[in-house]
Amino acid sequence: MSTMVDLPHHSTKKSLGQHFLHEAGVIERIVRAIDPRPEQNLVEIGPGQGALTIPLLKRLKALVADTGSAAQLSVIEFDRDLIAGLDQLSSNIAPLHIIHADVLAVDLSALAARAPLRLVGNLPYNISSPILFHALDHAAHITDMHFMLQKEVVDRIVATPGSKVYGRLSVMLQARAEVCSLLRVAPGAFRPPPKVDSAVVRIVPRPQDAVGINDAACFERVVKTAFGQRRKTLRNALDGTCTPAHLQAVGIDPSDRAERIDVARFIALANRISDER
Ligand code: SAM
């Protein structure tokens, strides 16, 4: 049987994707998967009413007592109505650095001055892709990310070639990071429950020099164009972007479709195209 966490009253804002976690077992599994350590620089996106924040803070406090090191947890919350509650809830546990801002406008690299970031969050689903790409823009300053997303989005992120859901999101993320789906979460774990299943994904950026993309804009354009018309052969879908000779030079059959091409080949193709400019 699952245990529910009592949440103070707050009129949830649909426009901010507010679905607050309240199932203790799920919260515990996420905190365990994150495995926070005091010397790390944790940043939570969208703390809401603190469902993850407070257990993370308590875990850090307990570890700090053992090791004597200084714990740091920062949170970025857009909803002004939630800031005072976060401040109050955290005040008798440990210091919490509360940033009242739209995460998409926050320079994440600037938060990494002390140590690389560990990003966590049960993200607002309506802007989860922009947040993922915003984080990837700062990948050089990020150790890892643990995000709750729509399960359908997590399935797309971790999909491999040949799968029906393998697409632009899979290639763009897997080119820059190791990805792994950790757990599935049913709608009943949230208040109010979302209409969809959710899942937690772990994203670990690769070191910049291991990514191997020569021109990020060219790579993005090739992937976007290839999957823009995923039913077409690559010869046709990429007509105007590259020639069949480019495709063959990196071992791609021009009559193949984007959904069958692995990430390494997309990188090789984009590099071939950009090298010729
Ligand atoms: N972490 C809490 C939990 O698990 O119960 C709340 C998760 S709720 C799905 C998403 C949270 O992100 C909300 O608190 C919402 O106000 C916040 N949020 C929405 N848009 C945001 C933005 N652009 N920047 C920062 N936070 C945002």
Boltz pocket constraint, residues with backbone or C-beta under 6 A from the ligand:
constraints:
  - pocket:
      binder: B
      contacts: [[A, 15], [A, 16], [A, 17], [A, 18], [A, 19], [A, 20], [A, 21], [A, 22], [A, 45], [A, 46], [A, 47], [A, 48], [A, 49], [A, 50], [A, 51], [A, 52], [A, 76], [A, 77], [A, 78], [A, 79], [A, 82], [A, 101], [A, 102], [A, 103], [A, 104], [A, 121], [A, 122], [A, 123], [A, 124], [A, 125], [A, 127]]
      max_distance: 6.0
